[in-house]
Amino acid sequence: MKHYEVEITEEAEAFLEGLKESSRKKFVKVFSKVEMGIISKNDFKKLSGTDGLWEFRVQDNNT
């Protein structure tokens, strides 16, 4: 299984810090899954017109 490296920009880190704890935990879980090579199309998608930039998606009713 291929492993990936998740890099978080300063802007993304600021965004994550502004979320409620339950939402942050969901993002961390998705990041960990991707780093281990566990890929779910429900968790993220490749952004069109970019060179390898992906958008992580987390649903949380408490955001």
C-alpha positions, 0 to 999 in steps of 0.5 A, a space after each residue: 500500500 502506498 503511503 502519502 505525506 500530508 502537508 498543512 499550510 499555515 492558512 490550513 492550520 489557522 483554519 483547523 484551529 478555528 474549528 470546534 474540537 470535534 471537527 478538528 479530530 475528524 480532519 486529523 483522523 482523515 489525515 492519518 488514514 491518507 498517510 497510511 495509504 487508506 484512501 476514500 473518495 468521500 474524504 478528499 478530492 483532487 482540485 482541478 487545474 492544480 499540480 497535486 493539490 487535494 481538498 480534504 472534506 469532513 462533514 460535521 454538524 458541529 462546525 
